[in-house]
Amino acid sequence: MAQPINVSDDTFDDEVLKSKIPVLVDFWADWCAPCKMIAPVVEQLADEFDGKVKIAKMDIDSNTKVAAEYGIRGIPTLLIFNDGNPVDQVVGVVPKAVLTRKLEEVVA
């Protein structure tokens, strides 16, 4: 079963921007209740899109540089990157079907 990878300010460029496949980055924090609500969905997506989309998690409390660069103001924020560029964004808790559809569009 595939799991989301943890990325940091130091690994973001290599793991996300230089990725050969699209990447969904879940910006979260340990104290954030909605982040904990969407975490199981993010884990399911990592398994379902294994090999097609890289699923990553970034703790914004430990990694402030990247979160500031992308203007992350509310969490959870999920950004989808393709070819090193953000192509879609979801803020807050949404149904799994919404995220699945967005990922299917970027993979198509």
C-alpha positions as CSV (number, residue, x, y, z in Angstrom):
1,M,0.0,0.0,0.0
2,A,1.5,3.3,-1.1
3,Q,1.8,6.1,1.5
4,P,2.1,9.9,1.1
5,I,5.7,11.1,1.3
6,N,6.7,13.9,3.6
7,V,8.4,16.8,2.0
8,S,10.2,19.8,3.6
9,D,11.5,23.2,2.5
10,D,14.7,21.4,1.6
11,T,13.2,18.5,-0.4
12,F,10.4,20.4,-2.1
13,D,12.2,21.2,-5.3
14,D,13.4,17.7,-5.9
15,E,10.3,15.8,-4.8
16,V,7.6,18.2,-6.2
17,L,8.9,20.7,-8.8
18,K,11.3,18.2,-10.6
19,S,8.8,15.3,-10.4
20,K,8.2,13.5,-13.7
21,I,4.6,12.8,-12.6
22,P,2.0,15.2,-11.2
23,V,2.2,15.8,-7.4
24,L,-0.6,16.6,-4.9
25,V,0.8,18.4,-1.9
26,D,-1.3,18.4,1.3
27,F,-0.2,21.5,3.4
28,W,-1.2,20.7,7.0
29,A,-0.4,21.1,10.7
30,D,-0.7,18.8,13.6
31,W,-3.1,21.2,15.5
32,C,-5.5,21.4,12.5
33,A,-8.6,19.3,13.0
34,P,-9.8,19.6,9.4
35,C,-6.3,18.4,8.3
36,K,-6.8,15.3,10.4
37,M,-10.3,14.8,8.8
38,I,-8.9,14.8,5.3
39,A,-5.7,12.8,6.0
40,P,-7.3,9.4,5.5
41,V,-8.6,10.5,2.1
42,V,-5.1,11.7,1.1
43,E,-3.7,8.3,2.2
44,Q,-6.3,6.5,0.0
45,L,-5.4,8.7,-3.0
46,A,-1.7,7.8,-2.5
47,D,-2.7,4.1,-2.9
48,E,-5.2,4.6,-5.7
49,F,-2.9,6.9,-7.8
50,D,0.3,5.0,-7.1
51,G,2.7,5.4,-10.0
52,K,0.5,8.1,-11.7
53,V,0.5,10.9,-9.1
54,K,2.9,11.5,-6.2
55,I,1.1,12.3,-3.0
56,A,3.1,14.5,-0.6
57,K,2.4,16.1,2.8
58,M,4.1,19.2,4.1
59,D,3.8,20.3,7.7
60,I,3.6,24.1,7.5
61,D,4.7,24.6,11.1
62,S,8.1,23.0,10.3
63,N,8.4,24.3,6.8
64,T,7.4,27.9,6.5
65,K,9.4,28.9,3.4
66,V,7.4,26.9,0.8
67,A,4.1,27.6,2.4
68,A,4.8,31.4,2.3
69,E,6.0,31.2,-1.4
70,Y,2.7,29.6,-2.4
71,G,0.6,31.9,-0.2
72,I,-0.9,29.1,1.9
73,R,-3.1,31.0,4.3
74,G,-5.7,28.4,5.3
75,I,-5.2,24.7,5.9
76,P,-5.7,22.1,4.8
77,T,-4.7,23.4,1.4
78,L,-4.1,20.8,-1.3
79,L,-2.1,22.0,-4.3
80,I,-1.7,20.0,-7.5
81,F,1.6,20.5,-9.4
82,N,2.3,19.3,-13.0
83,D,5.6,20.0,-14.7
84,G,6.7,22.0,-11.7
85,N,3.8,24.4,-11.8
86,P,0.7,24.6,-9.6
87,V,-2.3,23.7,-11.7
88,D,-5.1,23.3,-9.2
89,Q,-5.9,24.0,-5.6
90,V,-8.4,22.9,-3.0
91,V,-8.8,24.7,0.4
92,G,-10.6,22.9,3.3
93,V,-12.2,19.5,3.6
94,V,-13.8,18.3,0.4
95,P,-15.3,14.9,-0.6
96,K,-12.9,12.3,-1.9
97,A,-14.7,12.4,-5.3
98,V,-13.7,16.1,-5.8
99,L,-10.0,15.3,-5.3
100,T,-10.2,12.1,-7.4
101,R,-11.8,14.1,-10.3
102,K,-9.1,16.8,-10.2
103,L,-6.3,14.2,-10.1
104,E,-7.9,12.2,-13.0
105,E,-8.0,15.5,-15.1
106,V,-4.3,16.2,-14.5
107,V,-3.3,12.6,-15.4
108,A,-5.5,12.4,-18.5
